[in-house]
Amino acid sequence: MIWATVAEVRGYLDAGDIPAGTEDSAVQRMIDRCARTLGAKVLRWPVLDEETDRAADEEQRGHIVAAVAETVKARFEAQQLAQQLGGEGLTEVIAAGGSVTAGKLSVSGGSKSGGSGGAKIGRSADRVPVEAIEALLAANLLGGGVPSW
């Protein structure tokens, strides 16, 4: 199933949601990763148009594009945050409940156990944003007797 095209994702998102200068090939790779993540959440697959390999229902297809675009947006935001914080290693320290002191090199680690948590960033961030879950629900791809996420 074709989840979304680069043009659809760019059209759905605001100008600043995808970093300036990001090539279409990089956006397509991100779409592919996000589609794989979302695919693991789907309980009911849509009826597909045999010619396009996309959801036959136009409204449902729009919700699917929204789910992909919201996930792409969240992933690019996480990447930018990691870069702003000094890279993935630093974000993992913070995500584990640690801290970094500016002005001097001081890093204290935290622990994910014991409920201390920390900021949800990097690999600790939600893999699927709530906006994407809501879009999949609106597309009638989720739901039922048990939670799917």
PyMOL commands that set and color helices and strands:
alter all, ss='L'
color gray80, all
select helices_A, chain A and resi 6-12+15-17+24-39+58-85+88-95+113-115+122-124+130-138
alter helices_A, ss='H'
color red, helices_A
select strands_A, chain A and resi 48-49+54-55+99-101+106-108
alter strands_A, ss='S'
color yellow, strands_A
deselect
rebuild
show_as cartoon
